[in-house]
């Protein structure tokens, strides 16, 4: 992890440490671009149509002839209503929402749930959303452990060691292991960790322990909660990191 990455990581950890207890995590995996469009449209629509009763438009939501954009606006409108009827309508629509509207509907349902909770508990609720989602009070992370040899698959013994060590390191943090896959040059895993967990320490300790038995993993790794990366994306990041390291070495030599 490079110095600039370290600074960003520390800033993010500080934000999570200062979080109040009344926060909600978006559990489903929803593309970040969809999330951004939802919140941008939500802000604009509420500025333009403040006070509109979207319950009157609920039937449109279930009509096949209603356009996608109109349905999106109705969902946003319902999400902003402090009325359990609005929640039930969104909940009902979610059961039949197609692929194009599912993520949008999940966001609307989550937003309305938070609004109702705020009203009921008389306490402001906070919302955390990432591309990979989460569960309960944990975020989902996608981690890539990089092998020393990018042309070789880890041996069965090494694969077992990485998996077992990862599971072992997650337990003290109340983390959850979901999956692990092995490819030429690297392995990838999906895990859940509490928002306050020291994720760098968890994954670095896995590498450190595994390297006691053959030094077969790079110290650098890829960690994201945005999306599952393709092989090409992973290799591009690795190559970019290698080139950056070479550049740093050249700068040191010049000094």
Secondary structure, 3 states (H helix, E strand, C coil): CCHHHHHHHHHHHHHHHCCCCCEEECCCCCCHHHHHHHHHHHHHHHHHCCCCCHHHHHHHHCCCCCCHHHHHHHHHHHHCCCCHHHHHHHHHHHCCCCHHHHHHHHHHHHHHHHHHHHHHHCCCCEEECCCCCEECCEEEEEEEEEECCCCCCCCHHHHHHHHHHHHHHHHCCCCEEEEEEEECCEEEEEEEEECCCCHHHHHHHHHHHHHHHCCCEEEEEEEECCCCCCHHHHHHHHHHHHHHHHHHHHHHHHC
